[in-house]
Amino acid sequence: MMDAMRIVYLTGEHVYLRPLVLADKDSASAWHPGPFLMGAAQAEKVLKDEAAGGAARRLALVRSQTDEVVGSVKLTSHDGFRRCWVTFHMAPSMMDADALRAEALRLIVPWLRDQMEVMVVSVEVAADEMETIAAATELGMELNVRLREFVARAGCRVDRLIYQALNPRWEVKDA
């Protein structure tokens, strides 16, 4: 069933993105951000509420080999997708979360910037997520904001970085 839901242009070697479906209610801790676990009934309500519309859309981040939901990507825009914020949530049990997030970023940014013609794509990254930072840099994203010691980690705090990709059609040379 899930093979039919793969979006060709959002499929990478190790991960793919797809819309969340009601069957994902059983793996809510993998895709729903929050400090507390969520039961299937509450997850179903959240899925229905998010499907009703609004300024944000959440996609499931799925491991290609096993079809396991390993996280989610939330796309938020309050201006008709001229500017888009990309927010990742990874399942707490993922040992390779940074690598999966980096691969997903490599799929999302070109799609939003080049195909959907979003003016600015922004993503928040913790300073210790080195593979995601490398992917952002590789995609031509610029580091524009550093919030000092914003992200809590076990025994320490790290900076939150905001990378942005400006659509080349909106760039003004020598301005």
VMD Tcl script that builds the backbone (N, CA, C; Angstrom):
set m [mol new atoms 525]
animate dup $m
set s [atomselect $m all]
$s set {name element resname resid chain x y z} {
  {N N MET 1 A 0.815 -1.195 0.000}
  {CA C MET 1 A 0.000 0.000 0.000}
  {C C MET 1 A 0.855 1.255 0.000}
  {N N MET 2 A 1.921 1.281 0.826}
  {CA C MET 2 A 2.708 2.498 0.957}
  {C C MET 2 A 3.514 2.808 -0.300}
  {N N ASP 3 A 3.869 1.795 -1.095}
  {CA C ASP 3 A 4.567 2.068 -2.347}
  {C C ASP 3 A 3.730 2.952 -3.255}
  {N N ALA 4 A 2.418 2.746 -3.239}
  {CA C ALA 4 A 1.528 3.556 -4.069}
  {C C ALA 4 A 1.493 5.005 -3.602}
  {N N MET 5 A 1.864 5.256 -2.337}
  {CA C MET 5 A 1.830 6.616 -1.796}
  {C C MET 5 A 3.137 7.357 -1.971}
  {N N ARG 6 A 4.162 6.709 -2.490}
  {CA C ARG 6 A 5.442 7.377 -2.686}
  {C C ARG 6 A 5.316 8.425 -3.779}
  {N N ILE 7 A 5.779 9.614 -3.463}
  {CA C ILE 7 A 5.803 10.701 -4.429}
  {C C ILE 7 A 7.185 10.666 -5.062}
  {N N VAL 8 A 7.254 10.434 -6.344}
  {CA C VAL 8 A 8.523 10.185 -7.024}
  {C C VAL 8 A 9.551 11.271 -6.736}
  {N N TYR 9 A 9.149 12.534 -6.809}
  {CA C TYR 9 A 10.112 13.621 -6.632}
  {C C TYR 9 A 10.439 13.888 -5.159}
  {N N LEU 10 A 9.807 13.181 -4.235}
  {CA C LEU 10 A 10.142 13.290 -2.818}
  {C C LEU 10 A 10.625 11.942 -2.280}
  {N N THR 11 A 11.293 11.182 -3.134}
  {CA C THR 11 A 11.823 9.881 -2.760}
  {C C THR 11 A 13.331 9.873 -2.944}
  {N N GLY 12 A 14.038 9.526 -1.874}
  {CA C GLY 12 A 15.486 9.434 -1.924}
  {C C GLY 12 A 15.933 7.997 -1.783}
  {N N GLU 13 A 17.234 7.811 -1.581}
  {CA C GLU 13 A 17.780 6.464 -1.466}
  {C C GLU 13 A 17.331 5.768 -0.180}
  {N N HIS 14 A 17.286 6.519 0.936}
  {CA C HIS 14 A 16.972 5.916 2.234}
  {C C HIS 14 A 15.637 6.355 2.820}
  {N N VAL 15 A 15.099 7.475 2.371}
  {CA C VAL 15 A 13.834 7.982 2.902}
  {C C VAL 15 A 12.943 8.484 1.774}
  {N N TYR 16 A 11.651 8.544 2.088}
  {CA C TYR 16 A 10.716 9.222 1.201}
  {C C TYR 16 A 9.693 9.954 2.057}
  {N N LEU 17 A 9.038 10.931 1.450}
  {CA C LEU 17 A 8.016 11.720 2.123}
  {C C LEU 17 A 6.671 11.397 1.491}
  {N N ARG 18 A 5.646 11.341 2.331}
  {CA C ARG 18 A 4.294 11.079 1.859}
  {C C ARG 18 A 3.325 11.755 2.813}
  {N N PRO 19 A 2.098 11.942 2.367}
  {CA C PRO 19 A 1.097 12.493 3.286}
  {C C PRO 19 A 0.850 11.538 4.450}
  {N N LEU 20 A 0.536 12.086 5.596}
  {CA C LEU 20 A 0.127 11.252 6.726}
  {C C LEU 20 A -1.267 10.696 6.450}
  {N N VAL 21 A -1.504 9.471 6.876}
  {CA C VAL 21 A -2.797 8.821 6.707}
  {C C VAL 21 A -3.279 8.343 8.074}
  {N N LEU 22 A -4.556 7.983 8.164}
  {CA C LEU 22 A -5.112 7.553 9.451}
  {C C LEU 22 A -4.381 6.351 10.040}
  {N N ALA 23 A -3.831 5.498 9.209}
  {CA C ALA 23 A -3.092 4.339 9.712}
  {C C ALA 23 A -1.849 4.755 10.505}
  {N N ASP 24 A -1.390 5.986 10.323}
  {CA C ASP 24 A -0.216 6.482 11.048}
  {C C ASP 24 A -0.523 6.812 12.510}
  {N N LYS 25 A -1.781 6.716 12.894}
  {CA C LYS 25 A -2.149 7.016 14.287}
  {C C LYS 25 A -1.433 6.094 15.267}
  {N N ASP 26 A -1.087 4.899 14.827}
  {CA C ASP 26 A -0.432 3.939 15.715}
  {C C ASP 26 A 1.050 4.234 15.932}
  {N N SER 27 A 1.617 5.120 15.143}
  {CA C SER 27 A 3.029 5.489 15.312}
  {C C SER 27 A 3.179 6.991 15.577}
  {N N ALA 28 A 2.259 7.541 16.354}
  {CA C ALA 28 A 2.227 8.988 16.589}
  {C C ALA 28 A 3.507 9.530 17.215}
  {N N SER 29 A 4.158 8.761 18.077}
  {CA C SER 29 A 5.383 9.280 18.704}
  {C C SER 29 A 6.482 9.511 17.683}
  {N N ALA 30 A 6.403 8.855 16.551}
  {CA C ALA 30 A 7.412 9.043 15.501}
  {C C ALA 30 A 7.199 10.344 14.735}
  {N N TRP 31 A 5.949 10.765 14.548}
  {CA C TRP 31 A 5.694 11.932 13.709}
  {C C TRP 31 A 5.159 13.154 14.444}
  {N N HIS 32 A 4.650 12.991 15.643}
  {CA C HIS 32 A 4.065 14.140 16.349}
  {C C HIS 32 A 5.033 14.708 17.379}
  {N N PRO 33 A 5.369 15.988 17.255}
  {CA C PRO 33 A 6.262 16.588 18.242}
  {C C PRO 33 A 5.527 16.818 19.551}
  {N N GLY 34 A 6.237 16.769 20.615}
  {CA C GLY 34 A 5.633 17.018 21.912}
  {C C GLY 34 A 6.331 16.226 22.991}
  {N N PRO 35 A 6.232 16.698 24.206}
  {CA C PRO 35 A 6.947 16.033 25.299}
  {C C PRO 35 A 6.251 14.776 25.820}
  {N N PHE 36 A 4.995 14.555 25.427}
  {CA C PHE 36 A 4.244 13.425 25.947}
  {C C PHE 36 A 3.825 12.498 24.822}
  {N N LEU 37 A 3.744 11.199 25.109}
  {CA C LEU 37 A 3.275 10.233 24.133}
  {C C LEU 37 A 1.787 10.452 23.870}
  {N N MET 38 A 1.345 10.055 22.707}
  {CA C MET 38 A -0.047 10.257 22.315}
  {C C MET 38 A -0.645 8.909 21.943}
  {N N GLY 39 A -1.843 8.647 22.435}
  {CA C GLY 39 A -2.540 7.419 22.088}
  {C C GLY 39 A -3.137 7.490 20.693}
  {N N ALA 40 A -3.587 6.345 20.200}
  {CA C ALA 40 A -4.128 6.262 18.840}
  {C C ALA 40 A -5.361 7.134 18.655}
  {N N ALA 41 A -6.239 7.195 19.655}
  {CA C ALA 41 A -7.463 7.992 19.523}
  {C C ALA 41 A -7.141 9.482 19.396}
  {N N GLN 42 A -6.224 9.969 20.229}
  {CA C GLN 42 A -5.828 11.382 20.144}
  {C C GLN 42 A -5.085 11.649 18.839}
  {N N ALA 43 A -4.242 10.719 18.416}
  {CA C ALA 43 A -3.503 10.879 17.166}
  {C C ALA 43 A -4.460 10.956 15.973}
  {N N GLU 44 A -5.513 10.138 15.999}
  {CA C GLU 44 A -6.506 10.185 14.922}
  {C C GLU 44 A -7.178 11.556 14.868}
  {N N LYS 45 A -7.485 12.121 16.030}
  {CA C LYS 45 A -8.082 13.455 16.084}
  {C C LYS 45 A -7.127 14.498 15.516}
  {N N VAL 46 A -5.849 14.418 15.878}
  {CA C VAL 46 A -4.845 15.356 15.363}
  {C C VAL 46 A -4.740 15.236 13.845}
  {N N LEU 47 A -4.701 14.014 13.331}
  {CA C LEU 47 A -4.608 13.803 11.884}
  {C C LEU 47 A -5.809 14.406 11.159}
  {N N LYS 48 A -6.996 14.213 11.707}
  {CA C LYS 48 A -8.196 14.770 11.075}
  {C C LYS 48 A -8.191 16.295 11.125}
  {N N ASP 49 A -7.769 16.861 12.256}
  {CA C ASP 49 A -7.700 18.320 12.376}
  {C C ASP 49 A -6.696 18.911 11.392}
  {N N GLU 50 A -5.526 18.272 11.267}
  {CA C GLU 50 A -4.507 18.774 10.344}
  {C C GLU 50 A -4.954 18.633 8.898}
  {N N ALA 51 A -5.703 17.577 8.591}
  {CA C ALA 51 A -6.184 17.368 7.221}
  {C C ALA 51 A -7.234 18.404 6.836}
  {N N ALA 52 A -7.891 19.009 7.826}
  {CA C ALA 52 A -8.931 19.995 7.563}
  {C C ALA 52 A -8.370 21.278 6.958}
  {N N GLY 53 A -7.079 21.477 7.062}
  {CA C GLY 53 A -6.489 22.659 6.439}
  {C C GLY 53 A -5.807 23.554 7.450}
  {N N GLY 54 A -5.381 24.686 6.962}
  {CA C GLY 54 A -4.660 25.633 7.795}
  {C C GLY 54 A -3.370 26.065 7.122}
  {N N ALA 55 A -2.522 26.703 7.885}
  {CA C ALA 55 A -1.285 27.251 7.336}
  {C C ALA 55 A -0.168 26.226 7.258}
  {N N ALA 56 A -0.385 25.031 7.793}
  {CA C ALA 56 A 0.683 24.032 7.841}
  {C C ALA 56 A 0.223 22.704 7.258}
  {N N ARG 57 A 1.180 22.010 6.670}
  {CA C ARG 57 A 0.968 20.648 6.172}
  {C C ARG 57 A 2.093 19.787 6.715}
  {N N ARG 58 A 1.760 18.614 7.204}
  {CA C ARG 58 A 2.763 17.696 7.750}
  {C C ARG 58 A 2.861 16.478 6.835}
  {N N LEU 59 A 4.091 16.104 6.510}
  {CA C LEU 59 A 4.358 14.917 5.713}
  {C C LEU 59 A 5.074 13.894 6.572}
  {N N ALA 60 A 4.784 12.635 6.344}
  {CA C ALA 60 A 5.488 11.562 7.052}
  {C C ALA 60 A 6.860 11.383 6.406}
  {N N LEU 61 A 7.862 11.213 7.233}
  {CA C LEU 61 A 9.220 10.902 6.790}
  {C C LEU 61 A 9.393 9.402 7.026}
  {N N VAL 62 A 9.566 8.645 5.946}
  {CA C VAL 62 A 9.490 7.192 6.000}
  {C C VAL 62 A 10.799 6.571 5.511}
  {N N ARG 63 A 11.281 5.572 6.235}
  {CA C ARG 63 A 12.478 4.835 5.813}
  {C C ARG 63 A 12.090 3.959 4.617}
  {N N SER 64 A 12.780 4.111 3.507}
  {CA C SER 64 A 12.440 3.411 2.263}
  {C C SER 64 A 12.488 1.897 2.394}
  {N N GLN 65 A 13.477 1.381 3.073}
  {CA C GLN 65 A 13.688 -0.067 3.131}
  {C C GLN 65 A 12.584 -0.797 3.900}
  {N N THR 66 A 12.062 -0.168 4.969}
  {CA C THR 66 A 11.106 -0.859 5.841}
  {C C THR 66 A 9.713 -0.237 5.860}
  {N N ASP 67 A 9.521 0.897 5.223}
  {CA C ASP 67 A 8.264 1.662 5.275}
  {C C ASP 67 A 7.889 2.074 6.694}
  {N N GLU 68 A 8.882 2.204 7.562}
  {CA C GLU 68 A 8.670 2.640 8.945}
  {C C GLU 68 A 8.666 4.168 8.996}
  {N N VAL 69 A 7.668 4.755 9.641}
  {CA C VAL 69 A 7.641 6.202 9.836}
  {C C VAL 69 A 8.712 6.549 10.860}
  {N N VAL 70 A 9.675 7.367 10.453}
  {CA C VAL 70 A 10.800 7.713 11.318}
  {C C VAL 70 A 10.765 9.174 11.749}
  {N N GLY 71 A 9.774 9.905 11.274}
  {CA C GLY 71 A 9.673 11.311 11.639}
  {C C GLY 71 A 8.623 11.988 10.783}
  {N N SER 72 A 8.652 13.315 10.844}
  {CA C SER 72 A 7.732 14.094 10.019}
  {C C SER 72 A 8.393 15.407 9.628}
  {N N VAL 73 A 7.833 15.997 8.595}
  {CA C VAL 73 A 8.272 17.296 8.110}
  {C C VAL 73 A 7.039 18.178 8.062}
  {N N LYS 74 A 7.099 19.289 8.761}
  {CA C LYS 74 A 5.974 20.220 8.764}
  {C C LYS 74 A 6.346 21.413 7.889}
  {N N LEU 75 A 5.487 21.710 6.928}
  {CA C LEU 75 A 5.678 22.839 6.028}
  {C C LEU 75 A 4.669 23.904 6.422}
  {N N THR 76 A 5.157 25.070 6.819}
  {CA C THR 76 A 4.282 26.126 7.304}
  {C C THR 76 A 4.472 27.385 6.478}
  {N N SER 77 A 3.344 27.966 6.051}
  {CA C SER 77 A 3.380 29.229 5.332}
  {C C SER 77 A 2.111 30.005 5.656}
  {N N HIS 78 A 2.293 31.272 5.942}
  {CA C HIS 78 A 1.136 32.132 6.251}
  {C C HIS 78 A 0.849 33.104 5.114}
  {N N ASP 79 A 1.524 32.919 3.984}
  {CA C ASP 79 A 1.343 33.860 2.876}
  {C C ASP 79 A 1.233 33.147 1.525}
  {N N GLY 80 A 0.524 32.044 1.509}
  {CA C GLY 80 A 0.303 31.335 0.255}
  {C C GLY 80 A 1.543 30.677 -0.318}
  {N N PHE 81 A 2.440 30.262 0.546}
  {CA C PHE 81 A 3.673 29.577 0.172}
  {C C PHE 81 A 4.614 30.449 -0.657}
  {N N ARG 82 A 4.665 31.737 -0.329}
  {CA C ARG 82 A 5.742 32.580 -0.863}
  {C C ARG 82 A 6.977 32.373 0.009}
  {N N ARG 83 A 6.734 32.213 1.320}
  {CA C ARG 83 A 7.800 31.870 2.272}
  {C C ARG 83 A 7.351 30.615 2.996}
  {N N CYS 84 A 8.296 29.696 3.228}
  {CA C CYS 84 A 7.929 28.430 3.852}
  {C C CYS 84 A 8.939 28.063 4.934}
  {N N TRP 85 A 8.426 27.704 6.112}
  {CA C TRP 85 A 9.251 27.176 7.200}
  {C C TRP 85 A 9.166 25.662 7.178}
  {N N VAL 86 A 10.316 25.023 7.219}
  {CA C VAL 86 A 10.404 23.571 7.247}
  {C C VAL 86 A 10.828 23.164 8.652}
  {N N THR 87 A 10.015 22.338 9.299}
  {CA C THR 87 A 10.306 21.895 10.665}
  {C C THR 87 A 10.307 20.373 10.691}
  {N N PHE 88 A 11.377 19.808 11.220}
  {CA C PHE 88 A 11.503 18.359 11.313}
  {C C PHE 88 A 11.188 17.889 12.725}
  {N N HIS 89 A 10.564 16.726 12.809}
  {CA C HIS 89 A 10.441 16.002 14.072}
  {C C HIS 89 A 10.875 14.584 13.784}
  {N N MET 90 A 11.848 14.096 14.531}
  {CA C MET 90 A 12.343 12.741 14.328}
  {C C MET 90 A 11.914 11.867 15.495}
  {N N ALA 91 A 11.625 10.608 15.200}
  {CA C ALA 91 A 11.263 9.650 16.243}
  {C C ALA 91 A 12.396 9.576 17.254}
  {N N PRO 92 A 12.063 9.564 18.536}
  {CA C PRO 92 A 13.102 9.562 19.578}
  {C C PRO 92 A 14.050 8.368 19.509}
  {N N SER 93 A 13.621 7.276 18.930}
  {CA C SER 93 A 14.436 6.062 18.912}
  {C C SER 93 A 15.401 5.983 17.729}
  {N N MET 94 A 15.393 6.969 16.848}
  {CA C MET 94 A 16.224 6.911 15.642}
  {C C MET 94 A 17.677 7.250 15.948}
  {N N MET 95 A 18.556 6.268 15.724}
  {CA C MET 95 A 19.985 6.497 15.944}
  {C C MET 95 A 20.600 7.271 14.774}
  {N N ASP 96 A 19.998 7.181 13.594}
  {CA C ASP 96 A 20.516 7.851 12.407}
  {C C ASP 96 A 19.634 9.029 11.994}
  {N N ALA 97 A 19.031 9.692 12.970}
  {CA C ALA 97 A 18.097 10.786 12.695}
  {C C ALA 97 A 18.731 11.902 11.874}
  {N N ASP 98 A 19.970 12.262 12.180}
  {CA C ASP 98 A 20.617 13.358 11.469}
  {C C ASP 98 A 20.793 13.023 9.987}
  {N N ALA 99 A 21.211 11.806 9.676}
  {CA C ALA 99 A 21.401 11.397 8.282}
  {C C ALA 99 A 20.070 11.373 7.532}
  {N N LEU 100 A 19.019 10.868 8.176}
  {CA C LEU 100 A 17.705 10.819 7.538}
  {C C LEU 100 A 17.151 12.227 7.316}
  {N N ARG 101 A 17.334 13.100 8.298}
  {CA C ARG 101 A 16.890 14.485 8.186}
  {C C ARG 101 A 17.628 15.189 7.053}
  {N N ALA 102 A 18.929 14.949 6.947}
  {CA C ALA 102 A 19.735 15.573 5.892}
  {C C ALA 102 A 19.247 15.130 4.512}
  {N N GLU 103 A 18.968 13.838 4.361}
  {CA C GLU 103 A 18.483 13.355 3.071}
  {C C GLU 103 A 17.120 13.961 2.746}
  {N N ALA 104 A 16.256 14.063 3.740}
  {CA C ALA 104 A 14.940 14.666 3.514}
  {C C ALA 104 A 15.074 16.133 3.123}
  {N N LEU 105 A 15.997 16.848 3.746}
  {CA C LEU 105 A 16.217 18.257 3.400}
  {C C LEU 105 A 16.652 18.383 1.945}
  {N N ARG 106 A 17.485 17.448 1.491}
  {CA C ARG 106 A 17.935 17.459 0.087}
  {C C ARG 106 A 16.778 17.227 -0.887}
  {N N LEU 107 A 15.710 16.600 -0.437}
  {CA C LEU 107 A 14.530 16.402 -1.274}
  {C C LEU 107 A 13.604 17.615 -1.234}
  {N N ILE 108 A 13.428 18.178 -0.052}
  {CA C ILE 108 A 12.422 19.215 0.162}
  {C C ILE 108 A 12.825 20.566 -0.413}
  {N N VAL 109 A 14.048 20.997 -0.147}
  {CA C VAL 109 A 14.446 22.349 -0.558}
  {C C VAL 109 A 14.372 22.533 -2.071}
  {N N PRO 110 A 14.957 21.645 -2.887}
  {CA C PRO 110 A 14.819 21.845 -4.341}
  {C C PRO 110 A 13.362 21.820 -4.812}
  {N N TRP 111 A 12.556 20.964 -4.188}
  {CA C TRP 111 A 11.145 20.906 -4.560}
  {C C TRP 111 A 10.439 22.227 -4.261}
  {N N LEU 112 A 10.616 22.728 -3.042}
  {CA C LEU 112 A 9.941 23.979 -2.673}
  {C C LEU 112 A 10.487 25.177 -3.443}
  {N N ARG 113 A 11.812 25.298 -3.489}
  {CA C ARG 113 A 12.439 26.470 -4.094}
  {C C ARG 113 A 12.339 26.458 -5.610}
  {N N ASP 114 A 12.649 25.321 -6.229}
  {CA C ASP 114 A 12.772 25.285 -7.679}
  {C C ASP 114 A 11.489 24.874 -8.398}
  {N N GLN 115 A 10.720 23.973 -7.808}
  {CA C GLN 115 A 9.505 23.506 -8.467}
  {C C GLN 115 A 8.260 24.279 -8.026}
  {N N MET 116 A 8.122 24.480 -6.714}
  {CA C MET 116 A 6.957 25.211 -6.196}
  {C C MET 116 A 7.170 26.724 -6.234}
  {N N GLU 117 A 8.385 27.140 -6.543}
  {CA C GLU 117 A 8.773 28.549 -6.661}
  {C C GLU 117 A 8.500 29.350 -5.397}
  {N N VAL 118 A 8.770 28.717 -4.252}
  {CA C VAL 118 A 8.696 29.433 -2.979}
  {C C VAL 118 A 9.838 30.442 -2.951}
  {N N MET 119 A 9.544 31.640 -2.506}
  {CA C MET 119 A 10.547 32.702 -2.490}
  {C C MET 119 A 11.677 32.416 -1.511}
  {N N VAL 120 A 11.327 32.033 -0.268}
  {CA C VAL 120 A 12.328 31.753 0.760}
  {C C VAL 120 A 11.938 30.474 1.493}
  {N N VAL 121 A 12.887 29.553 1.597}
  {CA C VAL 121 A 12.697 28.321 2.367}
  {C C VAL 121 A 13.593 28.430 3.590}
  {N N SER 122 A 13.013 28.300 4.783}
  {CA C SER 122 A 13.761 28.409 6.034}
  {C C SER 122 A 13.668 27.101 6.802}
  {N N VAL 123 A 14.768 26.733 7.463}
  {CA C VAL 123 A 14.780 25.518 8.274}
  {C C VAL 123 A 15.578 25.786 9.547}
  {N N GLU 124 A 15.062 25.278 10.669}
  {CA C GLU 124 A 15.764 25.379 11.950}
  {C C GLU 124 A 16.535 24.100 12.180}
  {N N VAL 125 A 17.806 24.252 12.584}
  {CA C VAL 125 A 18.691 23.106 12.791}
  {C C VAL 125 A 19.441 23.325 14.094}
  {N N ALA 126 A 19.573 22.297 14.907}
  {CA C ALA 126 A 20.418 22.387 16.096}
  {C C ALA 126 A 21.879 22.321 15.655}
  {N N ALA 127 A 22.735 23.025 16.369}
  {CA C ALA 127 A 24.141 23.145 15.971}
  {C C ALA 127 A 24.899 21.825 16.028}
  {N N ASP 128 A 24.360 20.809 16.679}
  {CA C ASP 128 A 25.044 19.517 16.734}
  {C C ASP 128 A 24.539 18.529 15.676}
  {N N GLU 129 A 23.692 18.983 14.783}
  {CA C GLU 129 A 23.179 18.144 13.698}
  {C C GLU 129 A 24.036 18.382 12.449}
  {N N MET 130 A 25.231 17.835 12.467}
  {CA C MET 130 A 26.255 18.144 11.470}
  {C C MET 130 A 25.880 17.700 10.054}
  {N N GLU 131 A 25.243 16.570 9.894}
  {CA C GLU 131 A 24.875 16.108 8.546}
  {C C GLU 131 A 23.797 16.996 7.938}
  {N N THR 132 A 22.877 17.459 8.759}
  {CA C THR 132 A 21.836 18.360 8.268}
  {C C THR 132 A 22.437 19.706 7.896}
  {N N ILE 133 A 23.369 20.191 8.697}
  {CA C ILE 133 A 24.052 21.455 8.382}
  {C C ILE 133 A 24.817 21.314 7.073}
  {N N ALA 134 A 25.497 20.192 6.879}
  {CA C ALA 134 A 26.231 19.962 5.635}
  {C C ALA 134 A 25.279 19.943 4.436}
  {N N ALA 135 A 24.120 19.323 4.601}
  {CA C ALA 135 A 23.130 19.274 3.515}
  {C C ALA 135 A 22.618 20.678 3.203}
  {N N ALA 136 A 22.351 21.469 4.227}
  {CA C ALA 136 A 21.879 22.844 4.014}
  {C C ALA 136 A 22.919 23.653 3.250}
  {N N THR 137 A 24.166 23.519 3.640}
  {CA C THR 137 A 25.251 24.239 2.966}
  {C C THR 137 A 25.380 23.765 1.520}
  {N N GLU 138 A 25.313 22.463 1.315}
  {CA C GLU 138 A 25.400 21.878 -0.023}
  {C C GLU 138 A 24.280 22.390 -0.930}
  {N N LEU 139 A 23.116 22.657 -0.359}
  {CA C LEU 139 A 21.970 23.148 -1.122}
  {C C LEU 139 A 22.024 24.654 -1.383}
  {N N GLY 140 A 23.061 25.305 -0.872}
  {CA C GLY 140 A 23.193 26.742 -1.070}
  {C C GLY 140 A 22.414 27.568 -0.070}
  {N N MET 141 A 21.997 26.942 1.015}
  {CA C MET 141 A 21.273 27.686 2.050}
  {C C MET 141 A 22.272 28.512 2.853}
  {N N GLU 142 A 21.832 29.667 3.300}
  {CA C GLU 142 A 22.684 30.574 4.066}
  {C C GLU 142 A 22.304 30.528 5.541}
  {N N LEU 143 A 23.314 30.526 6.395}
  {CA C LEU 143 A 23.080 30.645 7.837}
  {C C LEU 143 A 22.753 32.104 8.122}
  {N N ASN 144 A 21.537 32.359 8.602}
  {CA C ASN 144 A 21.103 33.734 8.821}
  {C C ASN 144 A 20.819 34.074 10.273}
  {N N VAL 145 A 20.576 33.072 11.109}
  {CA C VAL 145 A 20.266 33.346 12.516}
  {C C VAL 145 A 20.947 32.295 13.377}
  {N N ARG 146 A 21.480 32.739 14.508}
  {CA C ARG 146 A 22.036 31.827 15.514}
  {C C ARG 146 A 21.450 32.237 16.860}
  {N N LEU 147 A 20.669 31.341 17.449}
  {CA C LEU 147 A 20.111 31.568 18.780}
  {C C LEU 147 A 20.977 30.795 19.767}
  {N N ARG 148 A 21.721 31.495 20.583}
  {CA C ARG 148 A 22.704 30.885 21.475}
  {C C ARG 148 A 22.050 29.985 22.519}
  {N N GLU 149 A 22.569 28.770 22.641}
  {CA C GLU 149 A 22.163 27.794 23.657}
  {C C GLU 149 A 20.644 27.656 23.768}
  {N N PHE 150 A 19.979 27.558 22.632}
  {CA C PHE 150 A 18.522 27.531 22.569}
  {C C PHE 150 A 17.950 26.123 22.712}
  {N N VAL 151 A 18.716 25.103 22.285}
  {CA C VAL 151 A 18.227 23.723 22.253}
  {C C VAL 151 A 18.803 22.947 23.429}
  {N N ALA 152 A 17.930 22.360 24.230}
  {CA C ALA 152 A 18.377 21.562 25.371}
  {C C ALA 152 A 18.761 20.165 24.907}
  {N N ARG 153 A 19.904 19.720 25.364}
  {CA C ARG 153 A 20.378 18.357 25.119}
  {C C ARG 153 A 20.731 17.743 26.471}
  {N N ALA 154 A 20.967 16.468 26.507}
  {CA C ALA 154 A 21.324 15.790 27.755}
  {C C ALA 154 A 22.616 16.388 28.306}
  {N N GLY 155 A 22.519 17.098 29.404}
  {CA C GLY 155 A 23.689 17.650 30.075}
  {C C GLY 155 A 24.249 18.926 29.494}
  {N N CYS 156 A 23.627 19.479 28.449}
  {CA C CYS 156 A 24.154 20.716 27.858}
  {C C CYS 156 A 23.084 21.407 27.023}
  {N N ARG 157 A 23.463 22.512 26.427}
  {CA C ARG 157 A 22.592 23.230 25.503}
  {C C ARG 157 A 23.410 23.542 24.249}
  {N N VAL 158 A 22.752 23.569 23.087}
  {CA C VAL 158 A 23.431 23.904 21.843}
  {C C VAL 158 A 22.652 25.016 21.134}
  {N N ASP 159 A 23.321 25.664 20.208}
  {CA C ASP 159 A 22.700 26.755 19.463}
  {C C ASP 159 A 21.647 26.217 18.497}
  {N N ARG 160 A 20.629 27.036 18.233}
  {CA C ARG 160 A 19.682 26.757 17.158}
  {C C ARG 160 A 20.078 27.651 15.992}
  {N N LEU 161 A 20.226 27.047 14.821}
  {CA C LEU 161 A 20.627 27.763 13.622}
  {C C LEU 161 A 19.449 27.819 12.662}
  {N N ILE 162 A 19.300 28.931 11.985}
  {CA C ILE 162 A 18.256 29.045 10.970}
  {C C ILE 162 A 18.940 29.282 9.627}
  {N N TYR 163 A 18.748 28.313 8.741}
  {CA C TYR 163 A 19.274 28.399 7.388}
  {C C TYR 163 A 18.147 28.781 6.455}
  {N N GLN 164 A 18.479 29.592 5.432}
  {CA C GLN 164 A 17.466 30.001 4.471}
  {C C GLN 164 A 17.993 29.859 3.052}
  {N N ALA 165 A 17.102 29.452 2.153}
  {CA C ALA 165 A 17.408 29.364 0.726}
  {C C ALA 165 A 16.509 30.348 0.000}
  {N N LEU 166 A 17.115 31.297 -0.668}
  {CA C LEU 166 A 16.373 32.279 -1.451}
  {C C LEU 166 A 16.259 31.761 -2.880}
  {N N ASN 167 A 15.066 31.819 -3.427}
  {CA C ASN 167 A 14.862 31.418 -4.807}
  {C C ASN 167 A 15.700 32.342 -5.698}
  {N N PRO 168 A 16.533 31.779 -6.585}
  {CA C PRO 168 A 17.413 32.616 -7.424}
  {C C PRO 168 A 16.665 33.644 -8.262}
  {N N ARG 169 A 15.418 33.384 -8.576}
  {CA C ARG 169 A 14.634 34.342 -9.364}
  {C C ARG 169 A 14.344 35.622 -8.581}
  {N N TRP 170 A 14.507 35.574 -7.259}
  {CA C TRP 170 A 14.238 36.731 -6.426}
  {C C TRP 170 A 15.506 37.461 -6.018}
  {N N GLU 171 A 16.659 36.907 -6.389}
  {CA C GLU 171 A 17.918 37.545 -6.026}
  {C C GLU 171 A 18.152 38.777 -6.891}
  {N N VAL 172 A 18.709 39.804 -6.259}
  {CA C VAL 172 A 19.098 41.011 -6.970}
  {C C VAL 172 A 20.609 41.100 -6.878}
  {N N LYS 173 A 21.274 40.994 -8.001}
  {CA C LYS 173 A 22.730 41.020 -8.020}
  {C C LYS 173 A 23.232 42.435 -7.728}
  {N N ASP 174 A 24.271 42.486 -6.928}
  {CA C ASP 174 A 24.939 43.758 -6.589}
  {C C ASP 174 A 23.993 44.781 -5.986}
  {N N ALA 175 A 23.041 44.310 -5.193}
  {CA C ALA 175 A 22.106 45.250 -4.564}
  {C C ALA 175 A 22.656 45.793 -3.276}
}
mol reanalyze $m
mol bondsrecalc $m
mol representation Tube
mol addrep $m
